[in-house]
Amino acid sequence: MLVVPSWQTRRMNLPELTDLWPAIDPAFGNVTLRAFRPEDAPMAMELSRDPYVPAMGTLPLNAADDQAQQWIHRQQTRHTAGTGFSFAIVDHTEGRCAGFTGLWVRELPAGRATIGYGIAPSCRGRHLAADALRAVTSFAWTIPGLHRTELYIEPWNTASIRTAERAGYLREGLLRSYQEIAGRRRDMLLYSAVRN
Ligand SMILES: CC(C)(COP(=O)(O)OP(=O)(O)OC[C@H]1O[C@@H](n2cnc3c(N)ncnc32)[C@H](O)[C@@H]1OP(=O)(O)O)[C@@H](O)C(=O)NCCC(=O)NCCS
């Protein structure tokens, strides 16, 4: 008899993903997560000047205002497109957008999702990413069928490693030559959190 794993029979359709956008903005410590707005473009332009951020995603290096607006539009439509949830990180101290965090759900049928984050250089140094990671991880557990969230971090990226560990993520190991970034194969540390 052919046994079909339960996750293969449990596919999430797009209206369901749209319905899962949080009714109350997730928050932890000094940050609140909300949908991106056009006025967040200065943060995106600043973030685009850190070459590592454009290398990992779709934000162009040294983005002009129109490119930042297009990136914001893509973030606003991630959940309607079924890719995941992209949030602006609002810093309570400054009252403005300090960065982004995304929960990516391509592997949701298998109960897994990945999380990414970035903080604009002028807003770094106050552990805002760790607060955002705690907030987005709490949101993750509101999603039915999601049991595990993962972070993929390059071994040199101490700021991200410290962020993961401060937010309670556990290191599981080193994935050798795991993915290509900026034309070069990279090793990645795997960190995870699991639903209690
Ligand atoms: C990773 C990132 C989001 C962290 O931003 P942040 O929340 O402002 O982090 P902080 O500057 O408060 O630093 C967090 C910790 O890392 C340490 N740290 C920061 N920069 C560091 C560096 N260059 N070298 C060593 N340690 C560093 C801090 O001392 C702090 O340590 P502590 O927890 O012991 O106090 C930010 O550096 C960033 O956007 N980087 C580029 C994008 C990126 O790498 N994203 C993650 C991909 S996996």
The ligand as an SDF file (V2000), in Angstrom:
LIG
                    3D

 48 50  0  0  0  0  0  0  0  0999 V2000
   22.5770   41.1050   11.2280 C   0  0  0  0  0  0  0  0  0  0  0  0
   21.9420   42.4640   11.5030 C   0  0  0  0  0  0  0  0  0  0  0  0
   20.4710   42.4200   11.0830 C   0  0  0  0  0  0  0  0  0  0  0  0
   22.0340   42.7260   13.0220 C   0  0  0  0  0  0  0  0  0  0  0  0
   21.6020   44.0600   13.2590 O   0  0  0  0  0  0  0  0  0  0  0  0
   21.3520   44.5930   14.7740 P   0  0  0  0  0  0  0  0  0  0  0  0
   20.1290   44.0140   15.3430 O   0  0  0  0  0  0  0  0  0  0  0  0
   21.4450   46.0720   14.7190 O   0  0  0  0  0  0  0  0  0  0  0  0
   22.5790   43.9400   15.5440 O   0  0  0  0  0  0  0  0  0  0  0  0
   23.5680   44.6690   16.5690 P   0  0  0  0  0  0  0  0  0  0  0  0
   24.4270   45.6710   15.8440 O   0  0  0  0  0  0  0  0  0  0  0  0
   22.7790   45.1470   17.7460 O   0  0  0  0  0  0  0  0  0  0  0  0
   24.5570   43.4770   16.9700 O   0  0  0  0  0  0  0  0  0  0  0  0
   24.0990   42.2500   17.5290 C   0  0  0  0  0  0  0  0  0  0  0  0
   25.3260   41.5710   18.1630 C   0  0  0  0  0  0  0  0  0  0  0  0
   26.3170   41.3250   17.1570 O   0  0  0  0  0  0  0  0  0  0  0  0
   27.5300   41.9820   17.5050 C   0  0  0  0  0  0  0  0  0  0  0  0
   28.0890   42.5390   16.2800 N   0  0  0  0  0  0  0  0  0  0  0  0
   27.5380   43.4700   15.4740 C   0  0  0  0  0  0  0  0  0  0  0  0
   28.3390   43.7100   14.4160 N   0  0  0  0  0  0  0  0  0  0  0  0
   29.4280   42.9240   14.5870 C   0  0  0  0  0  0  0  0  0  0  0  0
   30.6340   42.7360   13.8350 C   0  0  0  0  0  0  0  0  0  0  0  0
   30.8550   43.3890   12.6940 N   0  0  0  0  0  0  0  0  0  0  0  0
   31.5380   41.8420   14.3050 N   0  0  0  0  0  0  0  0  0  0  0  0
   31.3170   41.1650   15.4540 C   0  0  0  0  0  0  0  0  0  0  0  0
   30.1860   41.3060   16.2000 N   0  0  0  0  0  0  0  0  0  0  0  0
   29.2820   42.1830   15.7730 C   0  0  0  0  0  0  0  0  0  0  0  0
   27.1370   43.0650   18.4800 C   0  0  0  0  0  0  0  0  0  0  0  0
   28.2310   43.3990   19.3220 O   0  0  0  0  0  0  0  0  0  0  0  0
   26.0160   42.3850   19.2410 C   0  0  0  0  0  0  0  0  0  0  0  0
   26.5670   41.4680   20.1320 O   0  0  0  0  0  0  0  0  0  0  0  0
   25.9030   41.1540   21.5760 P   0  0  0  0  0  0  0  0  0  0  0  0
   24.6110   40.4240   21.2870 O   0  0  0  0  0  0  0  0  0  0  0  0
   26.9130   40.2980   22.2440 O   0  0  0  0  0  0  0  0  0  0  0  0
   25.6490   42.4870   22.2520 O   0  0  0  0  0  0  0  0  0  0  0  0
   22.6710   43.5880   10.7370 C   0  0  0  0  0  0  0  0  0  0  0  0
   24.0410   43.5370   11.0250 O   0  0  0  0  0  0  0  0  0  0  0  0
   22.4620   43.5270    9.2350 C   0  0  0  0  0  0  0  0  0  0  0  0
   21.4620   44.0100    8.7030 O   0  0  0  0  0  0  0  0  0  0  0  0
   23.4050   42.9070    8.4980 N   0  0  0  0  0  0  0  0  0  0  0  0
   23.3020   42.7950    7.0370 C   0  0  0  0  0  0  0  0  0  0  0  0
   22.2050   41.8190    6.6340 C   0  0  0  0  0  0  0  0  0  0  0  0
   22.4150   40.4440    7.2480 C   0  0  0  0  0  0  0  0  0  0  0  0
   23.5470   39.9760    7.4270 O   0  0  0  0  0  0  0  0  0  0  0  0
   21.2840   39.7880    7.5670 N   0  0  0  0  0  0  0  0  0  0  0  0
   21.2820   38.4640    8.1300 C   0  0  0  0  0  0  0  0  0  0  0  0
   21.5300   37.4390    7.0810 C   0  0  0  0  0  0  0  0  0  0  0  0
   21.6230   35.7910    7.7910 S   0  0  0  0  0  0  0  0  0  0  0  0
  1  2  1  0
  2  3  1  0
  2  4  1  0
  2 36  1  0
  4  5  1  0
  5  6  1  0
  6  7  2  0
  6  8  1  0
  6  9  1  0
  9 10  1  0
 10 11  2  0
 10 12  1  0
 10 13  1  0
 13 14  1  0
 14 15  1  0
 15 16  1  0
 15 30  1  0
 16 17  1  0
 17 18  1  0
 17 28  1  0
 18 19  1  0
 18 27  1  0
 19 20  2  0
 20 21  1  0
 21 22  1  0
 21 27  2  0
 22 23  1  0
 22 24  2  0
 24 25  1  0
 25 26  2  0
 26 27  1  0
 28 29  1  0
 28 30  1  0
 30 31  1  0
 31 32  1  0
 32 33  2  0
 32 34  1  0
 32 35  1  0
 36 37  1  0
 36 38  1  0
 38 39  2  0
 38 40  1  0
 40 41  1  0
 41 42  1  0
 42 43  1  0
 43 44  2  0
 43 45  1  0
 45 46  1  0
 46 47  1  0
 47 48  1  0
M  END
$$$$
